[in-house]
Amino acid sequence: MIITTDVNWTISTDSWISTNQLSGSGNVTISVNCLTSSVTREGEIKITGGGFTKVVYVNQVVGDIILE
């Protein structure tokens, strides 16, 4: 996932989703990892900065990960 901005930002996720950075400033490429699951599930990655929030929806289908 690529964050393109000129402000400080923070990331929050559901408990089964992790990123290699939770905060930073400016442009960066973020790695996303998810715990494996035996059931399909949906979650969110919220990126907040400069008074705005962007939500990236994560769908995991029994081991596969789809970012939207």
N, C-alpha and C positions, 0 to 999 in steps of 0.2 A: 504494500500500500504506500502511495507517495503523498506526502503532505507538502503543499506549496503555499507558503504564507510569509509575511514579514512581521508577524507578531508572535508572542509567547503562546504556547498551546499546552493542553493537558489531554490525556486519554483516560477514559474509564471503560471497562468491559464487564460482561457477565463473567461469573466465576470460572467457567470452563474455557474461556478465551484468554490468551495472554499475548502481549506484544513485547518487543525487545526494548522499548522506551515508553515511559508513561508521561513524560513532559519534555519540553524543549523549546527552541526558538528557531524560526526560519524553516527553510526547506529541508526535508529529510525523507529517506525511505525507511518504512517500518516493516519489520517481519511480524507476521501473525501466526500463532500456533493455537491449536485446539486439542483438548483432551479427547482421546478416542471415545466412541460411544456405540452402544448396541441399539440405540433408538435415534430416530430423526429428531432434530431440535433446532430452534431458532434463537438467535441472540443478537446483541448489538455492540458495536464499538462506537463510543461517543468521543468526538474530538471537539474540544472547546477552546476558543481563543478570540481575543478582540471583541468580546460581546456576542459572538456567534457560536452555534453548535451545529456540527455536521454529524449525522448518524449513518453509519455503514452497517447494513443488516447482514448477518452471517447465518447461513443455513447449512447445517451439517446433516448429511444423509448417510447414516451408518458408516462413518469413517471418512467420507468425502466432505470437502469444505467448499462452499460457494459464497463469494463476497458479492454483494449487490450495492 
